[in-house]
Amino acid sequence: MANETDDKRVVFDFEIDFSNGGGIQGQGFRLDIEGDDIDDQALGDYIVEDMRLLMVGEVRILNKKIILEKHKRP
């Protein structure tokens, strides 16, 4: 099991456009990750799935950085 010094999280901003109009944004969003990095496509897919978003058009990931921080989810 990972200890706190091994835990990695990604901190980022995002913008999501919906294909039927409108959109949402998030700033300083944090997610637990496995490994040392996560690509923008996988990160966008994770947000859409985890938030159960429908009718998603474009997803933009901005200001992404990996930090050492204890995971919040079991």
Gaussian input, Z-matrix of N, CA and C with variables (Angstrom, degrees):
# hf/3-21g

backbone

0 1
 N
 C     1     B1
 C     2     B2     1     A1
 N     3     B3     2     A2     1     D1
 C     4     B4     3     A3     2     D2
 C     5     B5     4     A4     3     D3
 N     6     B6     5     A5     4     D4
 C     7     B7     6     A6     5     D5
 C     8     B8     7     A7     6     D6
 N     9     B9     8     A8     7     D7
 C    10    B10     9     A9     8     D8
 C    11    B11    10    A10     9     D9
 N    12    B12    11    A11    10    D10
 C    13    B13    12    A12    11    D11
 C    14    B14    13    A13    12    D12
 N    15    B15    14    A14    13    D13
 C    16    B16    15    A15    14    D14
 C    17    B17    16    A16    15    D15
 N    18    B18    17    A17    16    D16
 C    19    B19    18    A18    17    D17
 C    20    B20    19    A19    18    D18
 N    21    B21    20    A20    19    D19
 C    22    B22    21    A21    20    D20
 C    23    B23    22    A22    21    D21
 N    24    B24    23    A23    22    D22
 C    25    B25    24    A24    23    D23
 C    26    B26    25    A25    24    D24
 N    27    B27    26    A26    25    D25
 C    28    B28    27    A27    26    D26
 C    29    B29    28    A28    27    D27
 N    30    B30    29    A29    28    D28
 C    31    B31    30    A30    29    D29
 C    32    B32    31    A31    30    D30
 N    33    B33    32    A32    31    D31
 C    34    B34    33    A33    32    D32
 C    35    B35    34    A34    33    D33
 N    36    B36    35    A35    34    D34
 C    37    B37    36    A36    35    D35
 C    38    B38    37    A37    36    D36
 N    39    B39    38    A38    37    D37
 C    40    B40    39    A39    38    D38
 C    41    B41    40    A40    39    D39
 N    42    B42    41    A41    40    D40
 C    43    B43    42    A42    41    D41
 C    44    B44    43    A43    42    D42
 N    45    B45    44    A44    43    D43
 C    46    B46    45    A45    44    D44
 C    47    B47    46    A46    45    D45
 N    48    B48    47    A47    46    D46
 C    49    B49    48    A48    47    D47
 C    50    B50    49    A49    48    D48
 N    51    B51    50    A50    49    D49
 C    52    B52    51    A51    50    D50
 C    53    B53    52    A52    51    D51
 N    54    B54    53    A53    52    D52
 C    55    B55    54    A54    53    D53
 C    56    B56    55    A55    54    D54
 N    57    B57    56    A56    55    D55
 C    58    B58    57    A57    56    D56
 C    59    B59    58    A58    57    D57
 N    60    B60    59    A59    58    D58
 C    61    B61    60    A60    59    D59
 C    62    B62    61    A61    60    D60
 N    63    B63    62    A62    61    D61
 C    64    B64    63    A63    62    D62
 C    65    B65    64    A64    63    D63
 N    66    B66    65    A65    64    D64
 C    67    B67    66    A66    65    D65
 C    68    B68    67    A67    66    D66
 N    69    B69    68    A68    67    D67
 C    70    B70    69    A69    68    D68
 C    71    B71    70    A70    69    D69
 N    72    B72    71    A71    70    D70
 C    73    B73    72    A72    71    D71
 C    74    B74    73    A73    72    D72
 N    75    B75    74    A74    73    D73
 C    76    B76    75    A75    74    D74
 C    77    B77    76    A76    75    D75
 N    78    B78    77    A77    76    D76
 C    79    B79    78    A78    77    D77
 C    80    B80    79    A79    78    D78
 N    81    B81    80    A80    79    D79
 C    82    B82    81    A81    80    D80
 C    83    B83    82    A82    81    D81
 N    84    B84    83    A83    82    D82
 C    85    B85    84    A84    83    D83
 C    86    B86    85    A85    84    D84
 N    87    B87    86    A86    85    D85
 C    88    B88    87    A87    86    D86
 C    89    B89    88    A88    87    D87
 N    90    B90    89    A89    88    D88
 C    91    B91    90    A90    89    D89
 C    92    B92    91    A91    90    D90
 N    93    B93    92    A92    91    D91
 C    94    B94    93    A93    92    D92
 C    95    B95    94    A94    93    D93
 N    96    B96    95    A95    94    D94
 C    97    B97    96    A96    95    D95
 C    98    B98    97    A97    96    D96
 N    99    B99    98    A98    97    D97
 C   100   B100    99    A99    98    D98
 C   101   B101   100   A100    99    D99
 N   102   B102   101   A101   100   D100
 C   103   B103   102   A102   101   D101
 C   104   B104   103   A103   102   D102
 N   105   B105   104   A104   103   D103
 C   106   B106   105   A105   104   D104
 C   107   B107   106   A106   105   D105
 N   108   B108   107   A107   106   D106
 C   109   B109   108   A108   107   D107
 C   110   B110   109   A109   108   D108
 N   111   B111   110   A110   109   D109
 C   112   B112   111   A111   110   D110
 C   113   B113   112   A112   111   D111
 N   114   B114   113   A113   112   D112
 C   115   B115   114   A114   113   D113
 C   116   B116   115   A115   114   D114
 N   117   B117   116   A116   115   D115
 C   118   B118   117   A117   116   D116
 C   119   B119   118   A118   117   D117
 N   120   B120   119   A119   118   D118
 C   121   B121   120   A120   119   D119
 C   122   B122   121   A121   120   D120
 N   123   B123   122   A122   121   D121
 C   124   B124   123   A123   122   D122
 C   125   B125   124   A124   123   D123
 N   126   B126   125   A125   124   D124
 C   127   B127   126   A126   125   D125
 C   128   B128   127   A127   126   D126
 N   129   B129   128   A128   127   D127
 C   130   B130   129   A129   128   D128
 C   131   B131   130   A130   129   D129
 N   132   B132   131   A131   130   D130
 C   133   B133   132   A132   131   D131
 C   134   B134   133   A133   132   D132
 N   135   B135   134   A134   133   D133
 C   136   B136   135   A135   134   D134
 C   137   B137   136   A136   135   D135
 N   138   B138   137   A137   136   D136
 C   139   B139   138   A138   137   D137
 C   140   B140   139   A139   138   D138
 N   141   B141   140   A140   139   D139
 C   142   B142   141   A141   140   D140
 C   143   B143   142   A142   141   D141
 N   144   B144   143   A143   142   D142
 C   145   B145   144   A144   143   D143
 C   146   B146   145   A145   144   D144
 N   147   B147   146   A146   145   D145
 C   148   B148   147   A147   146   D146
 C   149   B149   148   A148   147   D147
 N   150   B150   149   A149   148   D148
 C   151   B151   150   A150   149   D149
 C   152   B152   151   A151   150   D150
 N   153   B153   152   A152   151   D151
 C   154   B154   153   A153   152   D152
 C   155   B155   154   A154   153   D153
 N   156   B156   155   A155   154   D154
 C   157   B157   156   A156   155   D155
 C   158   B158   157   A157   156   D156
 N   159   B159   158   A158   157   D157
 C   160   B160   159   A159   158   D158
 C   161   B161   160   A160   159   D159
 N   162   B162   161   A161   160   D160
 C   163   B163   162   A162   161   D161
 C   164   B164   163   A163   162   D162
 N   165   B165   164   A164   163   D163
 C   166   B166   165   A165   164   D164
 C   167   B167   166   A166   165   D165
 N   168   B168   167   A167   166   D166
 C   169   B169   168   A168   167   D167
 C   170   B170   169   A169   168   D168
 N   171   B171   170   A170   169   D169
 C   172   B172   171   A171   170   D170
 C   173   B173   172   A172   171   D171
 N   174   B174   173   A173   172   D172
 C   175   B175   174   A174   173   D173
 C   176   B176   175   A175   174   D174
 N   177   B177   176   A176   175   D175
 C   178   B178   177   A177   176   D176
 C   179   B179   178   A178   177   D177
 N   180   B180   179   A179   178   D178
 C   181   B181   180   A180   179   D179
 C   182   B182   181   A181   180   D180
 N   183   B183   182   A182   181   D181
 C   184   B184   183   A183   182   D182
 C   185   B185   184   A184   183   D183
 N   186   B186   185   A185   184   D184
 C   187   B187   186   A186   185   D185
 C   188   B188   187   A187   186   D186
 N   189   B189   188   A188   187   D187
 C   190   B190   189   A189   188   D188
 C   191   B191   190   A190   189   D189
 N   192   B192   191   A191   190   D190
 C   193   B193   192   A192   191   D191
 C   194   B194   193   A193   192   D192
 N   195   B195   194   A194   193   D193
 C   196   B196   195   A195   194   D194
 C   197   B197   196   A196   195   D195
 N   198   B198   197   A197   196   D196
 C   199   B199   198   A198   197   D197
 C   200   B200   199   A199   198   D198
 N   201   B201   200   A200   199   D199
 C   202   B202   201   A201   200   D200
 C   203   B203   202   A202   201   D201
 N   204   B204   203   A203   202   D202
 C   205   B205   204   A204   203   D203
 C   206   B206   205   A205   204   D204
 N   207   B207   206   A206   205   D205
 C   208   B208   207   A207   206   D206
 C   209   B209   208   A208   207   D207
 N   210   B210   209   A209   208   D208
 C   211   B211   210   A210   209   D209
 C   212   B212   211   A211   210   D210
 N   213   B213   212   A212   211   D211
 C   214   B214   213   A213   212   D212
 C   215   B215   214   A214   213   D213
 N   216   B216   215   A215   214   D214
 C   217   B217   216   A216   215   D215
 C   218   B218   217   A217   216   D216
 N   219   B219   218   A218   217   D217
 C   220   B220   219   A219   218   D218
 C   221   B221   220   A220   219   D219

   B1=1.4538
   B2=1.5231
   B3=1.3272
   B4=1.4627
   B5=1.5231
   B6=1.3302
   B7=1.4624
   B8=1.5212
   B9=1.3182
   B10=1.4653
   B11=1.5272
   B12=1.3259
   B13=1.4624
   B14=1.5232
   B15=1.3324
   B16=1.4609
   B17=1.5282
   B18=1.3275
   B19=1.4575
   B20=1.5194
   B21=1.3269
   B22=1.4613
   B23=1.5159
   B24=1.3267
   B25=1.4585
   B26=1.5112
   B27=1.3073
   B28=1.4546
   B29=1.5258
   B30=1.3263
   B31=1.4608
   B32=1.5203
   B33=1.3389
   B34=1.4621
   B35=1.5195
   B36=1.3070
   B37=1.4561
   B38=1.5232
   B39=1.3235
   B40=1.4577
   B41=1.5183
   B42=1.3143
   B43=1.4591
   B44=1.5204
   B45=1.3280
   B46=1.4624
   B47=1.5171
   B48=1.3312
   B49=1.4642
   B50=1.5179
   B51=1.3225
   B52=1.4550
   B53=1.5185
   B54=1.3239
   B55=1.4623
   B56=1.5245
   B57=1.3218
   B58=1.4671
   B59=1.5292
   B60=1.3525
   B61=1.4571
   B62=1.5127
   B63=1.3151
   B64=1.4574
   B65=1.5107
   B66=1.3075
   B67=1.4503
   B68=1.5162
   B69=1.3195
   B70=1.4622
   B71=1.5196
   B72=1.3276
   B73=1.4527
   B74=1.5162
   B75=1.2967
   B76=1.4559
   B77=1.5143
   B78=1.3106
   B79=1.4600
   B80=1.5175
   B81=1.3249
   B82=1.4562
   B83=1.5193
   B84=1.3393
   B85=1.4638
   B86=1.5191
   B87=1.3261
   B88=1.4687
   B89=1.5215
   B90=1.3229
   B91=1.4573
   B92=1.5153
   B93=1.3287
   B94=1.4591
   B95=1.5218
   B96=1.3212
   B97=1.4665
   B98=1.5212
   B99=1.3144
   B100=1.4596
   B101=1.5198
   B102=1.2972
   B103=1.4578
   B104=1.5180
   B105=1.3466
   B106=1.4612
   B107=1.5158
   B108=1.3402
   B109=1.4582
   B110=1.5249
   B111=1.3287
   B112=1.4587
   B113=1.5189
   B114=1.3334
   B115=1.4633
   B116=1.5265
   B117=1.3212
   B118=1.4616
   B119=1.5282
   B120=1.3257
   B121=1.4705
   B122=1.5282
   B123=1.3257
   B124=1.4635
   B125=1.5255
   B126=1.3225
   B127=1.4576
   B128=1.5288
   B129=1.3327
   B130=1.4651
   B131=1.5157
   B132=1.3320
   B133=1.4673
   B134=1.5277
   B135=1.3288
   B136=1.4560
   B137=1.5281
   B138=1.3377
   B139=1.4760
   B140=1.5224
   B141=1.3298
   B142=1.4644
   B143=1.5259
   B144=1.3313
   B145=1.4622
   B146=1.5281
   B147=1.3306
   B148=1.4576
   B149=1.5251
   B150=1.3285
   B151=1.4625
   B152=1.5323
   B153=1.3287
   B154=1.4694
   B155=1.5302
   B156=1.3330
   B157=1.4612
   B158=1.5241
   B159=1.3271
   B160=1.4572
   B161=1.5216
   B162=1.3124
   B163=1.4636
   B164=1.5341
   B165=1.3277
   B166=1.4552
   B167=1.5234
   B168=1.3207
   B169=1.4601
   B170=1.5166
   B171=1.3199
   B172=1.4611
   B173=1.5235
   B174=1.3470
   B175=1.4650
   B176=1.5245
   B177=1.3270
   B178=1.4593
   B179=1.5247
   B180=1.3395
   B181=1.4630
   B182=1.5251
   B183=1.3313
   B184=1.4640
   B185=1.5287
   B186=1.3273
   B187=1.4749
   B188=1.5271
   B189=1.3269
   B190=1.4705
   B191=1.5242
   B192=1.3367
   B193=1.4667
   B194=1.5218
   B195=1.3137
   B196=1.4638
   B197=1.5237
   B198=1.3281
   B199=1.4600
   B200=1.5270
   B201=1.3181
   B202=1.4616
   B203=1.5188
   B204=1.3134
   B205=1.4601
   B206=1.5173
   B207=1.3037
   B208=1.4586
   B209=1.5358
   B210=1.3232
   B211=1.4650
   B212=1.5187
   B213=1.3321
   B214=1.4582
   B215=1.5261
   B216=1.3323
   B217=1.4765
   B218=1.5130
   B219=1.3310
   B220=1.4727
   B221=1.5174
   A1=109.32
   A2=116.55
   A3=121.06
   A4=110.05
   A5=114.46
   A6=117.50
   A7=108.35
   A8=116.45
   A9=120.58
   A10=112.50
   A11=117.46
   A12=118.96
   A13=111.89
   A14=117.98
   A15=121.46
   A16=112.35
   A17=118.00
   A18=121.88
   A19=110.91
   A20=114.67
   A21=120.50
   A22=108.37
   A23=115.33
   A24=122.14
   A25=107.03
   A26=115.42
   A27=120.83
   A28=107.53
   A29=115.96
   A30=123.43
   A31=106.36
   A32=116.95
   A33=119.41
   A34=111.16
   A35=114.81
   A36=123.12
   A37=106.39
   A38=116.81
   A39=119.06
   A40=110.89
   A41=114.28
   A42=123.07
   A43=106.84
   A44=115.97
   A45=121.02
   A46=108.14
   A47=115.10
   A48=121.22
   A49=108.22
   A50=116.25
   A51=121.16
   A52=109.86
   A53=116.14
   A54=121.02
   A55=112.43
   A56=117.57
   A57=120.72
   A58=112.00
   A59=116.96
   A60=122.81
   A61=112.23
   A62=115.79
   A63=121.61
   A64=113.28
   A65=115.52
   A66=121.12
   A67=110.87
   A68=115.52
   A69=122.02
   A70=108.88
   A71=115.37
   A72=122.20
   A73=109.37
   A74=115.43
   A75=121.01
   A76=108.82
   A77=117.47
   A78=122.12
   A79=109.41
   A80=115.31
   A81=120.79
   A82=113.21
   A83=116.55
   A84=122.80
   A85=108.50
   A86=118.23
   A87=122.26
   A88=109.99
   A89=115.00
   A90=121.11
   A91=109.87
   A92=115.98
   A93=121.37
   A94=108.56
   A95=117.11
   A96=120.67
   A97=109.45
   A98=114.03
   A99=121.47
   A100=106.80
   A101=117.70
   A102=120.51
   A103=111.53
   A104=114.82
   A105=120.77
   A106=114.42
   A107=118.62
   A108=120.65
   A109=109.21
   A110=115.96
   A111=122.96
   A112=106.16
   A113=117.33
   A114=118.28
   A115=110.47
   A116=115.66
   A117=121.13
   A118=112.60
   A119=117.32
   A120=120.77
   A121=110.57
   A122=117.05
   A123=120.93
   A124=110.85
   A125=116.86
   A126=121.09
   A127=111.01
   A128=116.68
   A129=120.89
   A130=111.95
   A131=116.46
   A132=120.65
   A133=110.80
   A134=116.55
   A135=121.01
   A136=111.10
   A137=116.78
   A138=120.72
   A139=110.22
   A140=116.35
   A141=121.34
   A142=110.55
   A143=116.67
   A144=120.73
   A145=111.55
   A146=116.97
   A147=120.93
   A148=112.13
   A149=117.30
   A150=121.27
   A151=111.88
   A152=115.75
   A153=122.63
   A154=112.32
   A155=114.45
   A156=119.83
   A157=110.63
   A158=115.88
   A159=122.68
   A160=109.04
   A161=116.45
   A162=122.94
   A163=111.58
   A164=117.01
   A165=122.14
   A166=109.51
   A167=115.12
   A168=122.13
   A169=108.87
   A170=116.80
   A171=122.23
   A172=111.13
   A173=115.21
   A174=122.40
   A175=107.12
   A176=116.09
   A177=121.20
   A178=108.81
   A179=115.68
   A180=122.98
   A181=106.69
   A182=116.28
   A183=121.59
   A184=109.90
   A185=116.31
   A186=122.74
   A187=113.28
   A188=116.71
   A189=121.45
   A190=110.61
   A191=115.89
   A192=120.33
   A193=109.01
   A194=114.99
   A195=122.41
   A196=107.82
   A197=116.32
   A198=120.86
   A199=109.61
   A200=115.46
   A201=121.72
   A202=107.17
   A203=116.59
   A204=121.61
   A205=107.58
   A206=116.30
   A207=121.15
   A208=110.28
   A209=116.44
   A210=121.66
   A211=109.75
   A212=116.63
   A213=122.34
   A214=112.83
   A215=116.51
   A216=119.64
   A217=109.93
   A218=115.97
   A219=119.00
   A220=111.81
   D1=142.36
   D2=-177.32
   D3=-73.81
   D4=145.48
   D5=172.64
   D6=-100.92
   D7=177.21
   D8=-173.59
   D9=-57.81
   D10=-35.95
   D11=-177.92
   D12=-73.25
   D13=-18.09
   D14=178.02
   D15=-91.47
   D16=-19.44
   D17=-175.85
   D18=-70.53
   D19=133.25
   D20=178.97
   D21=-121.05
   D22=142.81
   D23=175.27
   D24=-131.37
   D25=153.80
   D26=175.11
   D27=-108.12
   D28=134.24
   D29=176.81
   D30=-114.52
   D31=130.93
   D32=-174.50
   D33=-161.34
   D34=166.21
   D35=170.25
   D36=-107.19
   D37=154.85
   D38=176.15
   D39=-146.15
   D40=155.82
   D41=173.01
   D42=-132.88
   D43=131.71
   D44=179.17
   D45=-126.57
   D46=125.57
   D47=175.12
   D48=-100.01
   D49=141.07
   D50=176.76
   D51=-98.96
   D52=141.82
   D53=-176.80
   D54=-67.52
   D55=-18.70
   D56=178.20
   D57=-101.48
   D58=14.99
   D59=178.35
   D60=106.21
   D61=155.18
   D62=178.46
   D63=79.51
   D64=-175.85
   D65=-179.89
   D66=-178.43
   D67=176.24
   D68=176.31
   D69=-136.02
   D70=159.22
   D71=177.30
   D72=-133.44
   D73=153.96
   D74=172.93
   D75=-138.43
   D76=139.49
   D77=178.29
   D78=-123.53
   D79=136.24
   D80=178.60
   D81=64.62
   D82=28.51
   D83=-179.34
   D84=-68.74
   D85=141.40
   D86=-179.02
   D87=-126.46
   D88=137.37
   D89=176.33
   D90=-138.29
   D91=143.28
   D92=172.37
   D93=-69.10
   D94=141.64
   D95=174.41
   D96=-132.41
   D97=155.96
   D98=172.34
   D99=-97.52
   D100=138.28
   D101=179.35
   D102=86.54
   D103=-165.52
   D104=-173.17
   D105=-98.09
   D106=-10.09
   D107=-175.55
   D108=-160.81
   D109=167.07
   D110=173.64
   D111=-146.54
   D112=134.01
   D113=-179.05
   D114=-78.73
   D115=160.62
   D116=-174.45
   D117=-60.50
   D118=-38.02
   D119=179.92
   D120=-63.31
   D121=-46.92
   D122=179.47
   D123=-64.59
   D124=-38.90
   D125=178.68
   D126=-64.59
   D127=-45.33
   D128=176.59
   D129=-60.58
   D130=-43.98
   D131=178.52
   D132=-60.83
   D133=-40.57
   D134=-179.53
   D135=-63.39
   D136=-44.91
   D137=179.73
   D138=-60.03
   D139=-49.03
   D140=-178.04
   D141=-59.30
   D142=-45.62
   D143=-179.37
   D144=-68.20
   D145=-47.04
   D146=-175.94
   D147=-65.53
   D148=-33.63
   D149=179.61
   D150=-91.85
   D151=-0.05
   D152=178.70
   D153=54.06
   D154=45.93
   D155=-179.05
   D156=-82.56
   D157=143.48
   D158=178.01
   D159=-118.71
   D160=163.12
   D161=175.87
   D162=57.18
   D163=39.11
   D164=-177.50
   D165=-81.54
   D166=129.90
   D167=174.38
   D168=-93.99
   D169=-103.27
   D170=-177.91
   D171=-94.63
   D172=142.65
   D173=174.26
   D174=-121.06
   D175=126.19
   D176=178.08
   D177=-117.66
   D178=130.13
   D179=177.23
   D180=-106.07
   D181=129.13
   D182=-175.80
   D183=-129.92
   D184=150.88
   D185=171.99
   D186=53.36
   D187=41.20
   D188=-177.30
   D189=-77.30
   D190=133.62
   D191=171.91
   D192=-146.03
   D193=148.09
   D194=179.20
   D195=-96.72
   D196=133.33
   D197=179.48
   D198=-127.87
   D199=159.12
   D200=171.99
   D201=-91.04
   D202=117.93
   D203=-179.81
   D204=-162.16
   D205=141.71
   D206=-178.45
   D207=-57.57
   D208=135.23
   D209=177.37
   D210=-61.64
   D211=143.57
   D212=-177.99
   D213=-97.24
   D214=-27.74
   D215=178.65
   D216=-95.47
   D217=146.32
   D218=177.82
   D219=-68.51

